Amino acid sequence: MIDWTSRAVDGQDGLAPYRNKMAVLMSASPGSYGALRGLVHARAILGNIGVIVLPEQLAVGKAHEAFSLDGCTAPSTSAACSASRPQG
């Protein structure tokens, strides 16, 4: 989606739609890290195109166990969600 929306039209800056927009990063996966490693790359890409990325992020590991069928958090998975803050 970034590639498609960043194409310059009629001489306009292709990255203008992203500059000074705010974003929060979240991910979920069946693995124990919850796609946390991918958030590092997403943060770098978004920062490079002018998006203001909030420092807090959420990665939900074992997402298939973290939510019940109705989409609510499952009561037995108190450790399934982990908030992390980037270092540096």
Sequence and secondary structure as in RCSB ss.txt:
>XXXX:A:sequence
MIDWTSRAVDGQDGLAPYRNKMAVLMSASPGSYGALRGLVHARAILGNIGVIVLPEQLAVGKAHEAFSLDGCTAP
STSAACSASRPQG
>XXXX:A:secstr
 HHHHT   TT  TTTTTTT EEEEEEE SSTTTTHHHHHHHHHHHHHTT EEEEEEEEETTHHHHB TTSSB T
T TTSEEEE    
